[in-house]
């Protein structure tokens, strides 16, 4: 057991291995094993001591690794779906956090699947132009008729009477002239 006076233990980090590790076929089954417990590609990369980008690169370059990569994703998703199904009625289960995790992790997994987790909703709306008619009373007693479609701008300023000048506000208490008025 470490005493308070002892210096903290040093953890060694192997940096060069992250980007220089060569592909080997046994990494595919290891990826599946790690992600079967719900791990993400990033978590699996840390466990394998490689970068997540390298996993994606290997999946593109090595067809046999791509098979393991897809299976690892499938099992990770199944693990998370099982968590939701088994815990949905549990008191401490955070369903909002679970839903956000599902939609953010699995929204782009495979667009060909029948159900992809997503909160995105597509709303289609058809907008039809409408005719707007305005009858503006004029000060001389005449009525000016203006008409336009909803996609057009109607300039009503020439049809409106000139604005009435505003009278200045009355002074408040203590704001009068030198006589107090």
N, CA and C of each residue as an Amber inpcrd file, in Angstrom:
protein
   543
   0.8520000  -1.1760000   0.0000000   0.0000000   0.0000000   0.0000000
   0.8970000   1.2380000   0.0000000   0.4860000   2.2340000  -0.7140000
   1.2510000   3.4640000  -0.8650000   0.9810000   4.3960000   0.3020000
   2.0460000   4.9940000   0.8370000   1.9000000   5.9700000   1.9100000
   1.7390000   7.3570000   1.3040000   1.1870000   8.2800000   2.0900000
   1.0040000   9.6470000   1.6150000   2.3230000  10.2990000   1.2470000
   3.3900000   9.9190000   1.9240000   4.6890000  10.5380000   1.6610000
   5.3470000   9.9980000   0.3880000   4.8880000   8.8280000  -0.1080000
   5.4660000   8.2550000  -1.3280000   5.0350000   9.0720000  -2.5430000
   5.9320000   9.1840000  -3.5330000   5.5270000   9.8910000  -4.7620000
   4.4760000   9.0750000  -5.5100000   3.5970000   9.7410000  -6.2580000
   2.5670000   8.9960000  -6.9920000   3.2170000   8.0820000  -8.0310000
   2.5380000   6.9600000  -8.2850000   3.0650000   6.0040000  -9.2540000
   2.9880000   6.6110000 -10.6500000   4.0320000   6.3390000 -11.4270000
   4.0440000   6.8360000 -12.7970000   3.3450000   5.8220000 -13.6840000
   2.4950000   6.3190000 -14.5480000   1.8630000   5.4460000 -15.5350000
   2.5460000   5.7120000 -16.8630000   3.0160000   4.6530000 -17.4740000
   3.7160000   4.8030000 -18.7410000   2.7140000   4.7560000 -19.8830000
   2.9300000   5.6090000 -20.8480000   2.0610000   5.7030000 -22.0160000
   2.8940000   5.4010000 -23.2470000   2.4570000   4.4350000 -24.0100000
   3.1520000   4.0880000 -25.2410000   2.5140000   4.9270000 -26.3430000
   3.2220000   5.9560000 -26.7820000   2.6460000   6.9000000 -27.7380000
   2.8360000   6.4390000 -29.1700000   4.0080000   6.0020000 -29.5300000
   4.3000000   5.6650000 -30.9230000   3.4570000   4.5370000 -31.4680000
   2.9340000   3.6860000 -30.5950000   2.1770000   2.5170000 -31.0330000
   0.8220000   2.8790000 -31.6350000   0.2820000   4.0200000 -31.2530000
  -1.0680000   4.3740000 -31.6990000  -1.2140000   4.4380000 -33.2090000
  -0.2220000   4.9320000 -33.9100000  -0.3660000   5.1250000 -35.3430000
   0.5240000   4.2100000 -36.1710000   1.4470000   3.5020000 -35.5300000
   2.3800000   2.6830000 -36.2940000   2.0640000   1.1940000 -36.2300000
   1.0930000   0.7970000 -35.4500000   0.7900000  -0.6290000 -35.3160000
   0.3010000  -1.1920000 -36.6460000   0.8230000  -2.3210000 -36.9980000
   0.4330000  -2.9880000 -38.2510000  -0.8290000  -3.8060000 -38.0180000
  -1.6150000  -3.9370000 -39.0680000  -2.8370000  -4.7360000 -38.9910000
  -2.4800000  -6.2030000 -38.8140000  -3.2230000  -6.8850000 -37.9510000
  -3.0940000  -8.3310000 -37.8270000  -4.4980000  -8.9090000 -37.6890000
  -4.7380000 -10.0780000 -38.2680000  -6.0890000 -10.6620000 -38.2990000
  -6.7100000 -10.9250000 -36.9340000  -5.9050000 -11.1310000 -35.8820000
  -6.4990000 -11.4110000 -34.5640000  -7.1520000 -10.1800000 -33.9410000
  -6.9580000  -8.9850000 -34.4970000  -7.5820000  -7.7830000 -33.9480000
  -9.0940000  -7.7560000 -34.1960000  -9.5610000  -8.3950000 -35.2530000
 -10.9980000  -8.4350000 -35.5420000 -11.7990000  -9.0890000 -34.4190000
 -11.4540000 -10.3310000 -34.0280000 -12.1690000 -10.9630000 -32.9130000
 -12.0350000 -10.1880000 -31.6000000 -10.8870000  -9.5550000 -31.3750000
 -10.7260000  -8.7430000 -30.1600000 -11.6800000  -7.5490000 -30.1760000
 -11.8410000  -6.9230000 -31.3430000 -12.7690000  -5.7910000 -31.4830000
 -14.1960000  -6.2390000 -31.1620000 -14.5910000  -7.3900000 -31.6990000
 -15.9390000  -7.9090000 -31.4390000 -16.1290000  -8.1840000 -29.9530000
 -15.1410000  -8.7810000 -29.3140000 -15.2400000  -9.0910000 -27.8890000
 -15.4100000  -7.8200000 -27.0520000 -14.6400000  -6.7970000 -27.3510000
 -14.7090000  -5.5500000 -26.5740000 -16.0470000  -4.8470000 -26.8000000
 -16.4690000  -4.7420000 -28.0480000 -17.6970000  -3.9910000 -28.3510000
 -18.9610000  -4.7680000 -28.0030000 -18.8490000  -6.0750000 -27.7790000
 -20.0140000  -6.8750000 -27.3690000 -20.5580000  -6.4630000 -26.0120000
 -19.7580000  -5.7310000 -25.2520000 -20.1790000  -5.2460000 -23.9400000
 -20.6910000  -3.8140000 -24.0130000 -20.9970000  -3.3290000 -25.2230000
 -21.5480000  -1.9920000 -25.3930000 -20.5230000  -0.9210000 -25.6710000
 -19.2620000  -1.2930000 -25.8090000 -18.2080000  -0.3040000 -26.0260000
 -18.3350000   0.3480000 -27.3990000 -17.8540000   1.5790000 -27.4730000
 -17.8050000   2.3040000 -28.7470000 -16.4960000   1.9740000 -29.4540000
 -16.3600000   2.4430000 -30.6890000 -15.1120000   2.2570000 -31.4260000
 -13.9760000   2.9480000 -30.6790000 -14.2430000   4.1140000 -30.1190000
 -13.2100000   4.8360000 -29.3810000 -12.7470000   4.0390000 -28.1620000
 -13.6890000   3.4840000 -27.4100000 -13.3220000   2.6650000 -26.2490000
 -12.5010000   1.4540000 -26.6760000 -12.9410000   0.8120000 -27.7520000
 -12.2220000  -0.3650000 -28.2410000 -10.8090000   0.0130000 -28.6740000
 -10.6690000   1.1730000 -29.3060000  -9.3490000   1.6280000 -29.7390000
  -8.4270000   1.8110000 -28.5360000  -8.9480000   2.3760000 -27.4600000
  -8.1330000   2.5500000 -26.2570000  -7.7160000   1.1860000 -25.7060000
  -8.6620000   0.2450000 -25.6660000  -8.3450000  -1.1050000 -25.1720000
  -7.2860000  -1.7880000 -26.0380000  -7.3390000  -1.5630000 -27.3560000
  -6.3970000  -2.1980000 -28.2770000  -5.1060000  -1.3850000 -28.4260000
  -5.0650000  -0.2250000 -27.7730000  -3.9190000   0.6880000 -27.8270000
  -3.6090000   1.1530000 -29.2530000  -4.6720000   1.5080000 -29.9510000
  -4.5450000   2.0740000 -31.2980000  -5.4960000   3.2620000 -31.3950000
  -5.4480000   3.9920000 -32.4890000  -6.3600000   5.1170000 -32.6600000
  -7.6720000   4.6320000 -33.2680000  -8.7410000   5.3360000 -32.9760000
 -10.0470000   4.9980000 -33.5620000  -9.9890000   5.1480000 -35.0810000
  -9.2680000   6.1520000 -35.5700000  -9.1480000   6.3390000 -37.0230000
  -8.5100000   5.1310000 -37.6830000  -7.5740000   4.5000000 -36.9870000
  -6.9240000   3.3180000 -37.5410000  -7.9310000   2.1720000 -37.6800000
  -8.8400000   2.0390000 -36.7460000  -9.8780000   0.9980000 -36.8550000
 -10.7200000   1.2390000 -38.0970000 -11.1450000   2.5000000 -38.3160000
 -11.9440000   2.8170000 -39.5060000 -11.1400000   2.5880000 -40.7880000
  -9.8570000   2.9200000 -40.7570000  -9.0010000   2.7020000 -41.9310000
  -8.8870000   1.2190000 -42.2380000  -8.6580000   0.4180000 -41.2090000
  -8.5510000  -1.0230000 -41.4160000  -9.8560000  -1.6080000 -41.9520000
 -10.9880000  -1.0830000 -41.4930000 -12.2760000  -1.5900000 -41.9800000
 -12.4430000  -1.2990000 -43.4740000 -11.8530000  -0.2090000 -43.9440000
 -11.9240000   0.1120000 -45.3810000 -10.9170000  -0.7010000 -46.1890000
  -9.7550000  -0.9480000 -45.6170000  -8.6690000  -1.5860000 -46.3570000
  -8.6900000  -3.1090000 -46.3160000  -9.2660000  -3.7080000 -45.2850000
  -9.2080000  -5.1670000 -45.1030000 -10.6320000  -5.7210000 -45.0170000
 -11.0990000  -6.3640000 -46.0790000 -12.4810000  -6.8850000 -46.0900000
 -12.7840000  -7.8360000 -44.9330000 -11.8220000  -8.6490000 -44.5180000
 -12.0650000  -9.5790000 -43.4060000 -12.2360000  -8.8090000 -42.0920000
 -11.5250000  -7.7030000 -41.9270000 -11.6820000  -6.8840000 -40.7270000
 -13.0200000  -6.1570000 -40.7620000 -13.4740000  -5.7690000 -41.9440000
 -14.7760000  -5.0880000 -42.0890000 -15.9050000  -5.9920000 -41.5910000
 -15.8010000  -7.2930000 -41.8280000 -16.8070000  -8.2330000 -41.3280000
 -16.8460000  -8.1900000 -39.7970000 -15.6920000  -8.2170000 -39.1580000
 -15.6300000  -8.1290000 -37.6970000 -16.1040000  -6.7580000 -37.2040000
 -15.7280000  -5.7220000 -37.9130000 -16.1250000  -4.3520000 -37.5730000
 -17.6530000  -4.2240000 -37.5550000 -18.3100000  -4.7300000 -38.6140000
 -19.7780000  -4.6770000 -38.6810000 -20.4160000  -5.5120000 -37.5710000
 -19.8480000  -6.6800000 -37.3080000 -20.3850000  -7.5310000 -36.2410000
 -20.2060000  -6.8750000 -34.8730000 -19.0770000  -6.2040000 -34.6780000
 -18.8250000  -5.5080000 -33.4160000 -19.8610000  -4.4000000 -33.1980000
 -20.1580000  -3.6400000 -34.2560000 -21.1890000  -2.5940000 -34.1690000
 -22.5560000  -3.1950000 -33.8620000 -22.8710000  -4.2920000 -34.5360000
 -24.1740000  -4.9550000 -34.3360000 -24.3120000  -5.4040000 -32.8830000
 -23.2680000  -5.9880000 -32.3410000 -23.3260000  -6.4700000 -30.9590000
 -23.3570000  -5.3240000 -29.9520000 -22.6490000  -4.2470000 -30.2230000
 -22.6820000  -3.0870000 -29.3340000 -24.0860000  -2.5020000 -29.2970000
 -24.6910000  -2.3810000 -30.4600000 -26.0520000  -1.8480000 -30.5240000
 -27.0280000  -2.7620000 -29.7860000 -26.8690000  -4.0690000 -29.9800000
 -27.7470000  -5.0280000 -29.3000000 -27.5920000  -4.9200000 -27.7870000
 -26.3590000  -4.7260000 -27.3190000 -26.1260000  -4.5780000 -25.8820000
 -26.8810000  -3.3650000 -25.3570000 -26.7960000  -2.2330000 -26.0560000
 -27.4730000  -1.0140000 -25.6110000 -28.9930000  -1.1460000 -25.6940000
 -29.4970000  -1.7970000 -26.7390000 -30.9480000  -2.0010000 -26.8370000
 -31.4360000  -2.8960000 -25.7040000 -30.6570000  -3.9130000 -25.3550000
 -31.0130000  -4.7870000 -24.2400000 -31.0730000  -3.9910000 -22.9310000
 -30.1190000  -3.0620000 -22.7360000 -30.1250000  -2.2260000 -21.5380000
 -31.4320000  -1.4350000 -21.4370000 -31.8720000  -0.8900000 -22.5570000
 -33.1240000  -0.1330000 -22.5520000 -34.3220000  -1.0190000 -22.2580000
 -34.3730000  -2.1680000 -22.9010000 -35.5090000  -3.0760000 -22.7290000
 -35.5730000  -3.6210000 -21.3170000 -34.4480000  -4.0160000 -20.7520000
 -34.4420000  -4.6260000 -19.4290000 -34.5870000  -3.6080000 -18.3010000
 -34.2480000  -2.3680000 -18.5390000 -34.2380000  -1.3760000 -17.4700000
 -35.2800000  -0.2870000 -17.5960000 -36.1360000  -0.3640000 -18.5930000
 -37.0790000   0.7290000 -18.8400000 -37.9890000   0.9950000 -17.6380000
 -38.2950000  -0.0070000 -16.8520000 -39.1580000   0.1870000 -15.6860000
 -38.4070000   0.4220000 -14.3880000 -37.0870000   0.3740000 -14.4460000
 -36.2850000   0.5400000 -13.2300000 -36.2990000   1.9850000 -12.7540000
 -36.3080000   2.1530000 -11.4410000 -36.3970000   3.4900000 -10.8570000
 -35.1960000   4.3620000 -11.2140000 -33.9920000   3.8340000 -11.1680000
 -32.7990000   4.6340000 -11.4100000 -32.3980000   4.7290000 -12.8760000
 -33.1810000   4.1560000 -13.7810000 -32.8220000   4.1570000 -15.1960000
 -33.0920000   5.5280000 -15.8070000 -32.0950000   6.1070000 -16.4390000
 -32.2300000   7.4220000 -17.0700000 -32.5920000   7.2030000 -18.5320000
 -33.8720000   7.1880000 -18.8300000 -34.3240000   6.8870000 -20.1880000
 -33.9380000   7.9660000 -21.1850000 -33.8710000   9.2180000 -20.7490000
 -33.4730000  10.2980000 -21.6550000 -32.0090000  10.1290000 -22.0520000
 -31.1640000   9.8370000 -21.0940000 -29.7510000   9.6060000 -21.3940000
 -29.5950000   8.4050000 -22.3170000 -30.3420000   7.3410000 -22.0640000
 -30.2910000   6.1510000 -22.9180000 -30.7170000   6.5000000 -24.3380000
 -31.8160000   7.2490000 -24.4800000 -32.3140000   7.6180000 -25.8050000
 -31.2980000   8.4900000 -26.5510000 -30.6940000   9.4620000 -25.8510000
 -29.6930000  10.3110000 -26.4890000 -28.4820000   9.4870000 -26.9300000
 -28.0740000   8.5550000 -26.0940000 -26.9680000   7.6790000 -26.4400000
 -27.2980000   6.8810000 -27.7000000 -28.4850000   6.3230000 -27.7570000
 -28.8770000   5.5180000 -28.9130000 -28.9150000   6.3560000 -30.1880000
 -29.5300000   7.5290000 -30.1180000 -29.6530000   8.3410000 -31.3260000
 -28.3070000   8.9000000 -31.7760000 -27.4170000   9.1950000 -30.8470000
 -26.1180000   9.7430000 -31.2340000 -25.1220000   8.6730000 -31.6670000
 -25.2170000   7.4850000 -31.0940000 -24.2640000   6.4340000 -31.4440000
 -24.6600000   5.6440000 -32.6750000 -25.9450000   5.4460000 -32.8680000
 -26.3660000   4.5060000 -33.8930000 -27.1580000   5.1430000 -35.0320000
 -27.2140000   6.4470000 -35.1020000 -27.9700000   7.1090000 -36.1660000
 -27.3420000   6.8680000 -37.5290000 -26.0130000   6.7580000 -37.5890000
 -25.3570000   6.5890000 -38.8820000 -24.7150000   5.2150000 -39.0310000
 -25.1630000   4.2640000 -38.2610000 -24.5460000   2.9450000 -38.3130000
 -24.7010000   2.3130000 -39.6930000 -25.9110000   2.2780000 -40.1950000
 -26.1480000   1.6980000 -41.5060000 -27.4670000   2.2460000 -42.0190000
 -27.4030000   3.0580000 -43.0400000 -28.6170000   3.6910000 -43.5490000
 -29.5450000   2.7030000 -44.2510000 -29.0560000   1.5000000 -44.5590000
 -29.9070000   0.5200000 -45.2250000 -30.7800000  -0.2590000 -44.2500000
 -30.5270000  -0.1160000 -42.9390000 -31.3410000  -0.8310000 -41.9630000
 -32.7430000  -0.2470000 -41.9180000 -33.7440000  -1.0780000 -41.6180000
 -35.1150000  -0.5730000 -41.5840000 -35.3660000   0.4360000 -40.4760000
 -34.6710000   0.2960000 -39.3400000 -34.8780000   1.2660000 -38.2600000
 -33.5340000   1.7850000 -37.7930000 -33.3040000   3.0550000 -37.9960000
 -32.0870000   3.6910000 -37.5310000 -32.4810000   4.6390000 -36.4140000
 -31.7900000   4.5560000 -35.2910000 -32.0940000   5.4190000 -34.1490000
 -31.8060000   6.8510000 -34.5160000 -32.8090000   7.6930000 -34.4080000
 -32.6090000   9.1060000 -34.7050000 -33.7500000   9.9110000 -34.1350000
 -33.4650000  11.1480000 -33.7730000 -34.5080000  12.0610000 -33.3220000
 -34.8960000  13.0100000 -34.4410000 -34.2740000  12.8620000 -35.5820000
 -34.5550000  13.7380000 -36.7080000 -35.9460000  13.4310000 -37.2640000
 -36.7100000  14.4650000 -37.4630000 -38.0320000  14.3130000 -38.0590000
 -38.0850000  15.1490000 -39.3270000 -38.5720000  14.5500000 -40.3890000
 -38.6980000  15.2610000 -41.6540000 -40.1350000  15.7490000 -41.7690000
 -40.2760000  17.0360000 -41.9560000 -41.6030000  17.6280000 -42.1040000
 -41.6820000  18.2400000 -43.4910000 -42.6580000  17.7850000 -44.2520000
 -42.8620000  18.3520000 -45.5840000 -44.1030000  19.2230000 -45.5390000
 -43.9900000  20.3810000 -46.1410000 -45.1070000  21.3160000 -46.1270000
 -45.1760000  22.0000000 -47.4780000 -46.3760000  22.0620000 -48.0050000
 -46.5840000  22.7530000 -49.2730000 -47.1880000  24.1170000 -48.9590000
 -46.5530000  25.1440000 -49.4590000 -47.0360000  26.4950000 -49.2260000
 -47.6150000  27.0170000 -50.5320000 -48.8810000  27.3510000 -50.4820000
 -49.5370000  27.9030000 -51.6560000 -49.7080000  29.4030000 -51.4580000
 -49.4100000  30.1950000 -52.4900000 -49.5950000  31.6390000 -52.3380000
 -51.0770000  31.9850000 -52.2120000 -51.3620000  33.0040000 -51.4280000
 -52.7350000  33.4710000 -51.2840000 -52.8140000  34.9190000 -51.7580000
 -54.0060000  35.3380000 -52.1400000 -54.2180000  36.6980000 -52.5890000
 -54.6270000  37.5500000 -51.3860000 -53.9720000  38.6720000 -51.2180000
 -54.2680000  39.5860000 -50.1210000 -54.8650000  40.8550000 -50.7160000
 -56.0100000  41.2600000 -50.1790000 -56.6520000  42.4960000 -50.6190000
 -56.8260000  43.4070000 -49.4220000 -56.4680000  44.6780000 -49.5910000
 -56.6120000  45.6670000 -48.5310000 -57.4060000  46.8550000 -49.0580000
 -58.3890000  47.2870000 -48.3000000 -59.1010000  48.5300000 -48.5870000
 -58.6530000  49.5290000 -47.5320000 -57.9030000  50.5450000 -47.9680000
 -57.3310000  51.5140000 -47.0490000 -58.1170000  52.8190000 -47.1550000
 -58.7830000  53.2500000 -46.0520000 -59.5140000  54.5240000 -46.0980000
 -58.5370000  55.6970000 -46.1460000 -58.8400000  56.6690000 -46.9820000
 -58.0010000  57.8470000 -47.1500000 -58.6570000  59.0270000 -46.4290000
 -57.8470000  60.0650000 -46.0590000 -58.4080000  61.1980000 -45.3150000
 -59.4750000  61.9670000 -46.1040000 -59.3980000  61.9500000 -47.4270000
 -60.3700000  62.6830000 -48.2340000 -61.6860000  61.9160000 -48.3910000
 -61.8330000  60.7680000 -47.7570000 -63.0640000  60.0020000 -47.8260000
 -63.0370000  58.9140000 -48.8820000 -62.0170000  58.8930000 -49.7080000
 -61.9410000  57.8340000 -50.7180000 -61.3450000  56.5710000 -50.0990000
 -61.4910000  55.4680000 -50.7810000 -60.9390000  54.1900000 -50.3330000
 -59.9900000  53.7030000 -51.4130000 -58.7740000  53.3810000 -51.0010000
 -57.7940000  52.8840000 -51.9590000 -57.7180000  51.3650000 -51.8290000
 -57.8130000  50.6590000 -52.9300000 -57.8140000  49.1950000 -52.9500000
 -56.4240000  48.7040000 -53.3640000 -55.7830000  47.8970000 -52.4980000
 -54.4750000  47.3110000 -52.7870000 -54.6230000  45.7990000 -52.8400000
 -53.8710000  45.1690000 -53.7570000 -53.9810000  43.7200000 -53.9140000
 -52.6050000  43.1520000 -54.2670000 -52.2610000  41.9880000 -53.6710000
 -50.9820000  41.3330000 -53.9660000 -51.0490000  39.8760000 -53.5320000
 -50.1210000  39.0580000 -54.0720000 -50.0050000  37.6750000 -53.6160000
 -49.1130000  37.6520000 -52.3790000 -49.2280000  36.5770000 -51.5960000
 -48.4960000  36.5020000 -50.3300000 -46.9850000  36.5160000 -50.5150000
 -46.4860000  36.1420000 -51.6850000 -45.0430000  36.1360000 -51.9020000
 -44.5200000  37.5150000 -52.3040000 -45.4010000  38.4790000 -52.5250000
 -44.9970000  39.8220000 -52.9160000 -44.9860000  40.7410000 -51.7010000
 -44.2750000  41.8480000 -51.8270000 -44.2560000  42.8620000 -50.7840000
 -45.2370000  43.9600000 -51.1750000 -46.0760000  44.3420000 -50.2480000
 -47.0510000  45.4060000 -50.5200000 -46.5520000  46.6860000 -49.8740000
 -46.4020000  47.7270000 -50.6690000 -46.0030000  49.0280000 -50.1310000
 -47.2710000  49.8350000 -49.9140000 -47.6630000  49.9770000 -48.6570000
 -48.8940000  50.7060000 -48.3470000 -48.6140000  52.1480000 -47.9450000
 -47.3350000  52.5520000 -47.9170000 -47.0260000  53.9080000 -47.4560000
 -47.6750000  54.9940000 -48.3040000 -47.7700000  54.8980000 -49.6510000
 -48.4360000  55.9810000 -50.3720000 -49.9380000  56.0330000 -50.1120000
 -50.5210000  54.9030000 -49.6470000 -51.9670000  54.8770000 -49.4330000
 -52.3570000  55.3540000 -48.0430000 -51.4030000  55.4420000 -47.1340000
 -51.7250000  55.8070000 -45.7650000 -51.6780000  57.3260000 -45.5840000
 -52.5030000  57.8420000 -44.6850000 -52.4540000  59.2790000 -44.4010000
 -51.1510000  59.6070000 -43.6930000 -50.7100000  60.8660000 -43.7680000
 -49.4670000  61.2260000 -43.0830000 -49.6270000  61.0500000 -41.5800000
 -48.5490000  60.7270000 -40.8900000 -48.6400000  60.5090000 -39.4440000
 -48.9800000  61.8050000 -38.7150000 -49.7120000  61.6570000 -37.6340000
 -50.0910000  62.7990000 -36.8040000 -48.8960000  63.1430000 -35.9370000
 -48.5000000  64.4550000 -35.8970000 -47.3430000  64.7990000 -35.0650000
 -47.6380000  64.5440000 -33.5920000 -46.6680000  64.0590000 -32.8980000
 -46.8150000  63.7700000 -31.4750000 -46.5610000  65.0470000 -30.6780000
 -47.3260000  65.2240000 -29.6180000 -47.0870000  66.3570000 -28.7270000
 -46.0500000  65.9400000 -27.7130000 -45.1730000  66.8600000 -27.3260000
 -44.1570000  66.4770000 -26.3550000 -44.7950000  66.0990000 -25.0280000
 -44.2010000  65.1860000 -24.3050000 -44.7800000  64.7680000 -23.0170000
 -44.7250000  65.9150000 -22.0140000 -45.7010000  65.8950000 -21.1140000
 -45.7400000  66.8980000 -20.0540000 -44.6130000  66.6300000 -19.0710000
 -44.0480000  67.7110000 -18.4960000 -42.9650000  67.4770000 -17.5220000
 -43.4700000  66.8100000 -16.2650000 -42.6380000  65.9690000 -15.6820000
 -42.9840000  65.2850000 -14.4430000 -42.7420000  66.1870000 -13.2480000
 -43.0130000  65.7020000 -12.0430000 -42.8030000  66.5010000 -10.8370000
 -41.3360000  66.9190000 -10.7110000 -41.1030000  68.1910000 -10.4660000
 -39.7550000  68.7050000 -10.3050000 -39.0470000  68.9680000 -11.6100000
 -39.7110000  68.7320000 -12.7420000 -39.0580000  68.9230000 -14.0420000
 -39.5880000  70.1530000 -14.7600000 -40.3230000  70.9860000 -14.0870000
 -40.9130000  72.1620000 -14.7400000 -39.8950000  73.2600000 -14.9720000
 -40.3990000  74.4460000 -15.3460000 -39.4970000  75.5970000 -15.5410000
 -39.0550000  76.1460000 -14.1900000 -38.3550000  77.2960000 -14.2380000
 -37.8140000  77.8460000 -13.0010000 -38.8980000  78.2730000 -12.0330000
 -40.1390000  78.4350000 -12.4750000 -41.2380000  78.8220000 -11.5960000
 -41.9550000  77.6140000 -11.0130000 -41.4950000  76.3770000 -11.3930000
 -42.1300000  75.1810000 -10.8660000 -43.3530000  74.7610000 -11.6440000
 -43.5660000  75.3160000 -12.8780000 -44.7500000  74.9650000 -13.6760000
 -44.4510000  73.8800000 -14.6260000
